[in-house]
Amino acid sequence: MSHPLPDPLPIGSLALTLKRTDPRNAGLAVEILAHVGAAPEWRIEDGYRVRRIDGQPIPSSITPSACRT
């Protein structure tokens, strides 16, 4: 039986990334830092600011300087 995920994911939660557009990003263990919501200009329906738990950079990510905030 599956359990629904909270919406949004709580800050500090651990998660695995999905493939989406770059297969290098699939299956990375990350910590949720912030929920940023939708970013239509990047085709993101529900975005999060995350960091890898192993300290390595995310191969393909949108940086804050690339987003309008």
C-alpha positions as CSV (number, residue, x, y, z in Angstrom):
1,M,0.0,0.0,0.0
2,S,1.4,3.4,-0.9
3,H,1.2,6.4,1.3
4,P,0.6,9.9,-0.1
5,L,3.5,12.4,0.2
6,P,3.0,15.6,2.1
7,D,2.5,18.6,-0.1
8,P,5.0,20.3,-0.1
9,L,7.8,18.1,1.1
10,P,9.0,19.2,4.6
11,I,12.2,21.1,4.9
12,G,15.0,18.7,5.9
13,S,13.4,15.7,4.3
14,L,15.5,13.3,2.3
15,A,14.4,12.5,-1.3
16,L,15.6,10.8,-4.5
17,T,15.6,12.9,-7.7
18,L,13.8,11.8,-10.9
19,K,15.3,11.7,-14.3
20,R,13.2,14.4,-15.9
21,T,15.2,16.0,-18.7
22,D,18.8,15.0,-17.7
23,P,19.5,11.3,-17.0
24,R,22.6,12.3,-14.9
25,N,20.2,13.7,-12.3
26,A,18.3,10.4,-11.8
27,G,18.4,8.8,-8.4
28,L,20.5,11.4,-6.5
29,A,19.9,11.4,-2.7
30,V,19.1,15.0,-1.7
31,E,18.0,17.1,1.3
32,I,15.0,19.4,0.8
33,L,16.2,23.0,1.6
34,A,13.1,25.0,0.4
35,H,9.9,24.7,-1.6
36,V,10.0,27.2,-4.5
37,G,6.8,26.1,-6.3
38,A,6.1,26.4,-10.0
39,A,8.7,27.8,-12.4
40,P,6.8,27.7,-15.8
41,E,9.8,29.3,-17.7
42,W,11.8,26.1,-16.8
43,R,8.8,23.7,-17.2
44,I,8.9,23.0,-13.5
45,E,5.5,22.3,-11.9
46,D,6.6,22.0,-8.3
47,G,10.2,23.0,-7.6
48,Y,12.5,22.6,-4.6
49,R,15.9,23.9,-3.6
50,V,17.9,20.9,-2.7
51,R,21.5,19.7,-2.0
52,R,23.0,16.3,-2.5
53,I,23.6,14.6,0.8
54,D,27.1,13.5,-0.4
55,G,28.2,17.1,-0.9
56,Q,28.8,16.7,-4.7
57,P,27.3,19.2,-7.2
58,I,24.1,18.2,-9.0
59,P,25.2,17.5,-12.6
60,S,22.4,19.6,-14.2
61,S,20.6,22.1,-12.1
62,I,19.0,25.6,-12.2
63,T,21.0,28.0,-10.1
64,P,19.4,30.9,-8.3
65,S,21.2,33.4,-10.7
66,A,19.3,31.7,-13.6
67,C,15.9,32.2,-12.0
68,R,14.0,35.4,-11.6
69,T,13.3,35.9,-7.9
